[in-house]
Amino acid sequence: MFLNRKAQELVYYEATPELLAQIAATLPACPCGGHFTPTAGPKCRWCHHEIPLVRNPVQHLQNPNMVLLDGACLIRDEGEPYQVHIIG
């Protein structure tokens, strides 16, 4: 999962296809070997099944929620990345 605070500032008042393209061009590679895309939802670490959360990528830019699965790596544009461990 990639958390981009600078992109949040860009789309705070309005999300457009142009802003989506601008943000998509700056997304980093994922440590798993994949690529972050604005149309992909989170994937299971073990079976790689995608949770289809993103129906409209432009509207999704303003979604304040983030789904983190156990074992997911959260990469941020500000601060160090970390791996999520859910303790139950």
N, C-alpha and C positions, 0 to 999 in steps of 0.2 A: 504494500500500500504506500502511496506517495502523498505526503501532506505538503501542499505548496501555499504558504501564507501570502506570498507576493501575488499569486494568481487570485487568491480570495479578495485581495484589495482591488484588483482590476475589475472583478465582476460583482462587486458589492451592490451597486445600483442597477446594473444592466448586464445581462449575459447575451452575447450575440454569436453567430457562427464565426465571425471574424476573430473575436476574442478566443473562442474555442480553438481555432486553427493556430493562433499565436501561442497559446498555452501548450497545445499538443506538440508543437515544434521544440519545446524546451524540456519535455519529459525525459528522465534518465532511463538507462537500462536497469532492469531488475537484477538483483544478485542471483536469482534462480536461472538466469540466462534468457529470460523473456524480455518483453518491452512493455512499459506502461502505455496504455492508450485511454483516451477519454470515453470510449464506448464499452470498455470491459469492466465487469464486476469482479469482486474478490473471488479467488479460486482456492479450493481445498488443497492443503499442502501435500496430502497423501494421494488422493485420486485425481486431482487437478480439475475437478468439476467446477464450472463457473456458476456463481450465484447471480442470476440475471437481474441486477438492480437498476441498471441504466437503460431506461426506455427512450429518453430524449436527452442526449448528451449536453445540449445547450442548457436546458432547464436544470440538469444535474449539476452544473457548475455552481449553482446557488444552494445546493443541498447542504445543510449544516451538519448532517450526520455522517458517521464513518463506521463501517463494519470491519472489525478486526477479528480474525480467526486465530485460534491457538496455533502458535508456531509462525504466524505471519511476521514479516519484517516490515517495520514502519520506517520509511525513509523520509526525512524532512529537509526542506530547503534551508531551515535554520535549526542548528543543533545536530547532535549525533544520531545516527539511526539506532534502533533497538528492536529486539525480537520480543514478540508478545507471548507471555506464558499465562494461561488462564488457570487459576488455582481454585479448585472446588471442594 
